[in-house]
Amino acid sequence: MSGATRGIRVQLWDEALEVTRQLMDLASFDLHPSTN
């Protein structure tokens, strides 16, 4: 039970990190469009 819960929690955490990374990339691109 705890193993399955931990796996789901890790998956959600990875998805949250990916979304946060994408949002930060968009924000940095809007703030500094000449960087990329």
PyMOL CGO cylinders between C-alpha atoms (Angstrom):
from pymol import cmd
from pymol.cgo import CYLINDER

trace = [
    CYLINDER, 0.00, 0.00, 0.00, 2.67, 2.48, 1.01, 0.3, 1, 1, 1, 1, 1, 1,
    CYLINDER, 2.67, 2.48, 1.01, 4.77, 1.48, -2.00, 0.3, 1, 1, 1, 1, 1, 1,
    CYLINDER, 4.77, 1.48, -2.00, 1.95, 2.21, -4.45, 0.3, 1, 1, 1, 1, 1, 1,
    CYLINDER, 1.95, 2.21, -4.45, 1.16, 5.49, -2.70, 0.3, 1, 1, 1, 1, 1, 1,
    CYLINDER, 1.16, 5.49, -2.70, 4.82, 6.48, -2.86, 0.3, 1, 1, 1, 1, 1, 1,
    CYLINDER, 4.82, 6.48, -2.86, 4.98, 5.66, -6.57, 0.3, 1, 1, 1, 1, 1, 1,
    CYLINDER, 4.98, 5.66, -6.57, 1.92, 7.80, -7.31, 0.3, 1, 1, 1, 1, 1, 1,
    CYLINDER, 1.92, 7.80, -7.31, 3.30, 10.62, -5.18, 0.3, 1, 1, 1, 1, 1, 1,
    CYLINDER, 3.30, 10.62, -5.18, 6.63, 10.53, -7.02, 0.3, 1, 1, 1, 1, 1, 1,
    CYLINDER, 6.63, 10.53, -7.02, 4.83, 10.54, -10.38, 0.3, 1, 1, 1, 1, 1, 1,
    CYLINDER, 4.83, 10.54, -10.38, 2.74, 13.56, -9.38, 0.3, 1, 1, 1, 1, 1, 1,
    CYLINDER, 2.74, 13.56, -9.38, 5.87, 15.31, -8.09, 0.3, 1, 1, 1, 1, 1, 1,
    CYLINDER, 5.87, 15.31, -8.09, 7.69, 14.68, -11.38, 0.3, 1, 1, 1, 1, 1, 1,
    CYLINDER, 7.69, 14.68, -11.38, 4.70, 16.04, -13.32, 0.3, 1, 1, 1, 1, 1, 1,
    CYLINDER, 4.70, 16.04, -13.32, 4.54, 19.10, -11.08, 0.3, 1, 1, 1, 1, 1, 1,
    CYLINDER, 4.54, 19.10, -11.08, 8.26, 19.75, -11.57, 0.3, 1, 1, 1, 1, 1, 1,
    CYLINDER, 8.26, 19.75, -11.57, 7.88, 19.43, -15.34, 0.3, 1, 1, 1, 1, 1, 1,
    CYLINDER, 7.88, 19.43, -15.34, 4.97, 21.90, -15.41, 0.3, 1, 1, 1, 1, 1, 1,
    CYLINDER, 4.97, 21.90, -15.41, 6.87, 24.31, -13.15, 0.3, 1, 1, 1, 1, 1, 1,
    CYLINDER, 6.87, 24.31, -13.15, 9.92, 24.06, -15.40, 0.3, 1, 1, 1, 1, 1, 1,
    CYLINDER, 9.92, 24.06, -15.40, 7.82, 24.83, -18.48, 0.3, 1, 1, 1, 1, 1, 1,
    CYLINDER, 7.82, 24.83, -18.48, 6.18, 27.80, -16.76, 0.3, 1, 1, 1, 1, 1, 1,
    CYLINDER, 6.18, 27.80, -16.76, 9.57, 29.15, -15.67, 0.3, 1, 1, 1, 1, 1, 1,
    CYLINDER, 9.57, 29.15, -15.67, 10.87, 28.74, -19.22, 0.3, 1, 1, 1, 1, 1, 1,
    CYLINDER, 10.87, 28.74, -19.22, 7.88, 30.69, -20.56, 0.3, 1, 1, 1, 1, 1, 1,
    CYLINDER, 7.88, 30.69, -20.56, 8.33, 33.38, -17.90, 0.3, 1, 1, 1, 1, 1, 1,
    CYLINDER, 8.33, 33.38, -17.90, 12.05, 33.73, -18.59, 0.3, 1, 1, 1, 1, 1, 1,
    CYLINDER, 12.05, 33.73, -18.59, 11.35, 33.82, -22.32, 0.3, 1, 1, 1, 1, 1, 1,
    CYLINDER, 11.35, 33.82, -22.32, 8.81, 36.62, -21.81, 0.3, 1, 1, 1, 1, 1, 1,
    CYLINDER, 8.81, 36.62, -21.81, 11.21, 38.55, -19.57, 0.3, 1, 1, 1, 1, 1, 1,
    CYLINDER, 11.21, 38.55, -19.57, 14.26, 38.00, -21.77, 0.3, 1, 1, 1, 1, 1, 1,
    CYLINDER, 14.26, 38.00, -21.77, 13.16, 37.20, -25.34, 0.3, 1, 1, 1, 1, 1, 1,
    CYLINDER, 13.16, 37.20, -25.34, 16.70, 37.73, -26.66, 0.3, 1, 1, 1, 1, 1, 1,
    CYLINDER, 16.70, 37.73, -26.66, 18.18, 34.95, -24.46, 0.3, 1, 1, 1, 1, 1, 1,
    CYLINDER, 18.18, 34.95, -24.46, 17.13, 32.19, -26.83, 0.3, 1, 1, 1, 1, 1, 1,
]
cmd.load_cgo(trace, "trace")
